[in-house]
Amino acid sequence: MEGKKPIVMSGIRPTGYLHLGNYFGAIRNYVRMQDEFECFFMVADLHSLTTHPDTKELKANVHRVLAENIACGLNPDKAAFYCQSHIYETSELYLYLNMLAYKGELEKTVTFKDKVRQQPDNVNAGLLTYPVLQAADIILHRASLVPVGKDQEQHLEMARNFVNRFNHRYGDVFPEPQAFNYNVQLVKVPSLDGSGKMSKSENQMATLYLADSDDMIRKKVMKAKTDNGPTETNSSKPDYIENMFLLMGLVSEQEVIDKFESDYNNCNIRYGDMKKQLAEDMVKFIAPIREKVEGILGNESYLRQIMETGAEKARQSAKATMEVVRQSMGLNYF
């Protein structure tokens, strides 16, 4: 008999527009995973309340995240694609896990310390217990695989701690969740100004968003940092030039990349031409996604249907887990 597919769970925060880094760093993997695993992909709207308590734009942001991920190839018929707040069992499990989480360990998390520095006037309990809610999201579906980047590994380690404490106290209910990305390094898409990676919140002119117009894409790429070019054949590339080749590697044809590599190595590269080529290849890559997103956002009944179908799939899984949880904790009195 064929075994059950391993369960994958991942959350996506509905803050800001998705950009090229999100696509190549995460979404492309989700699209591959949905064919090979049982996948639960969640829009983390409750998580966003820890830093964005004003909910005026939340509905529009949730719709955009749904639309952008679907336009990138996420298939709601294959994966459970749902909103965190639609699954009430999450809050119940979060409450139980909070009894197994300690103030000292929560205060030590790197993200909590960062957020305290960033928003000293809003250090709320949700911010402190963020890793507990994250653990509840994952183990609610008894997921064993979680696609996360380096910055989330501490939270995953904490989720394993909560799982082990729960299992030790109440019996073997949850598998230990492990980080998973096909054993490949996650792609870090560099920003156009040569400093770090593309980000939702840093320099917006150095980040290519999936919602950018063709002209905006061209404008941003043409502003990318370059220099006067190499003076010796086969010399090594400075970081910001290496970045431009890395971006080209994501969207351009191999022969185009080879041509500019050869030009660089022979000291006759024209960065203006390279940027024009990169800009057009970026337009060719982003424009169809942007147009699909606009089509989906214009169809609110389709978005509602996606959320209802996703919530139904996620609720079935959550309900089954919580029955086992209550049973193992002895919370079934009748």
ZASE-506175 format. One record per residue (C-alpha): residue in three letters; x, y, z. Coordinates in steps of 0.1 Angstrom, whole numbers, plus 5000, padded with zeros to 4 digits. Layout:
% ZASE-506175
AlaXYZ/...
//
This chain:
% ZASE-506175
Met500050005000/Glu501350344991/Gly502250565021/Lys500650905028/Lys502451205013/Pro504551405039/Ile502751725050/Val504252065042/Met503152385059/Ser504252735052/Gly502953085061/Ile502953405041/Arg502553745058/Pro500053975041/Thr502154285044/Gly503654465014/Tyr503754354977/Leu505554034967/His508854094949/Leu511253894928/Gly513053774960/Asn509853614973/Tyr509253444940/Phe512653284935/Gly513253234973/Ala509953074982/Ile506953064958/Arg508852874931/Asn509452604956/Tyr505852604968/Val504752544932/Arg506952244930/Met505952114964/Gln502252114957/Asp502751834932/Glu504851614956/Phe503451674991/Glu500251745009/Cys500552125012/Phe499052375036/Phe499852735026/Met498552995049/Val498053375047/Ala499253485082/Asp496853765088/Leu496753705126/His500553725127/Ser500454065109/Leu498354215138/Thr501454195161/Thr503154475140/His500154615120/Pro497254645144/Asp495354885121/Thr493254645099/Lys491954905073/Glu494154765045/Leu494154405057/Lys491454265034/Ala493054425003/Asn496454285014/Val495053935019/His493453944985/Arg496654064969/Val498753784985/Leu496253524974/Ala496153664938/Glu499953704935/Asn500653344947/Ile498053204924/Ala499353404895/Cys502853264902/Gly501452904899/Leu500052804933/Asn497052584926/Pro494252604951/Asp492952264938/Lys496252094947/Ala497252274980/Ala495052405009/Phe495552785005/Tyr493752955033/Cys493653245058/Gln494953185093/Ser491953365109/His489453135092/Ile490752835112/Tyr489452885148/Glu491252575160/Thr494552755156/Ser493652985186/Glu492752685208/Leu496052505201/Tyr497952835205/Leu496452865240/Tyr497452515250/Leu501052565237/Asn501352895256/Met501152685288/Leu504352505276/Ala506252815266/Tyr508353015290/Lys508853395292/Gly512653365294/Glu512953165261/Leu510553385243/Glu512353705253/Lys515553565239/Thr514353515203/Val516253735178/Thr513053855161/Phe511453955194/Lys514554165203/Asp514554315168/Lys510854415170/Val511254565205/Arg513954785190/Gln511754875160/Gln508454935178/Pro509255015215/Asp505755155221/Asn503954835209/Val505654545227/Asn502454335229/Ala501953985242/Gly501353865207/Leu504753985197/Leu506353795226/Thr504353475218/Tyr504753495180/Pro506853175179/Val504052995198/Leu501453095173/Gln503852995145/Ala504252655161/Ala500452615164/Asp500152695127/Ile502552425118/Ile501552145141/Leu497852195137/His498251995104/Arg500851765120/Ala503251895093/Ser506751745093/Leu508251975066/Val508452355067/Pro510052555039/Val511952835058/Gly514953055053/Lys517853095077/Asp516053385096/Gln513253145107/Glu515252855118/Gln515252965155/His511452975154/Leu511352625140/Glu513752505167/Met511352645192/Ala508452475175/Arg510352145180/Asn510852225216/Phe507052285221/Val506251955203/Asn508651765225/Arg507251915256/Phe503651845245/Asn504551485235/His506451425267/Arg503651545289/Tyr500551425270/Gly501651135247/Asp502951115212/Val500751345191/Phe502951565169/Pro505851495146/Glu508951715149/Pro508851975121/Gln512052005100/Ala513252275076/Phe512952165040/Asn513952325007/Tyr514952024984/Asn518452024999/Val519252334979/Gln520452674990/Leu517552924989/Val518053174962/Lys518853514977/Val517853774951/Pro520254074953/Ser518854434954/Leu519654664925/Asp521654904946/Gly524254644955/Ser523354634992/Gly521954305005/Lys518954134991/Met515554254978/Ser513254345006/Lys509654455011/Ser510654735034/Glu514154855025/Asn514955074994/Gln511955034972/Met513755154941/Ala516254864945/Thr513454604946/Leu511554464917/Tyr507954404927/Leu505654164908/Ala503154454906/Asp505654694890/Ser504654844856/Asp506954784826/Asp508255134827/Met508955114864/Ile510954794859/Arg512954954832/Lys513555264853/Lys514755054883/Val517054834863/Met518655124845/Lys519555284879/Ala521354964890/Lys524855034903/Thr527754974878/Asp531255094873/Asn533555174843/Gly534154804836/Pro537154584840/Thr540654684828/Glu542154334828/Thr540854024811/Asn539153754832/Ser539253974863/Ser536853904892/Lys533654094894/Pro532754334922/Asp529654234942/Tyr527254474925/Ile528354354890/Glu528053994902/Asn524554084914/Met523554204879/Phe524753874864/Leu522853684891/Leu519653874882/Met520253804845/Gly520753434854/Leu517153424868/Val515353564838/Ser517553564806/Glu518453304780/Gln521753124785/Glu523253254752/Val522453614764/Ile524253554797/Asp527153384779/Lys527553684756/Phe527753934785/Glu530153704804/Ser532353694774/Asp532154074770/Tyr533154114806/Asn536053874805/Asn537354054773/Cys537054404788/Asn534454524763/Ile531254504782/Arg528754784778/Tyr526754804809/Gly524155024793/Asp523354744768/Met523454484796/Lys520954684817/Lys518654734786/Gln518654354780/Leu518154274817/Ala515254534819/Glu513454374788/Asp513954024802/Met512554134836/Val509554294818/Lys508953974799/Phe509053774831/Ile507054004854/Ala504354144830/Pro502353814826/Ile502353764864/Arg501154124870/Glu498454094844/Lys497153764859/Val497153924894/Glu495054214881/Gly492553974865/Ile492253774898/Leu491854084920/Gly489054204897/Asn487153884905/Glu486053904942/Ser483753604940/Tyr486653384928/Leu488753504957/Arg485953434981/Gln485653084967/Ile489353024970/Met489353125006/Glu486252915014/Thr487652604997/Gly491052645014/Ala489452705048/Glu487352385044/Lys490452175036/Ala492452335065/Arg489452295089/Gln489151925083/Ser492851875091/Ala492652105121/Lys489451945135/Ala491051595133/Thr494151715151/Met492351895179/Glu490151585187/Val493451395193/Val494851685213/Arg491851715236/Gln491751335240/Ser495551315249/Met495251615273/Gly492251465291/Leu489951755282/Asn487151535271/Tyr484851525301/Phe481751375285/
//
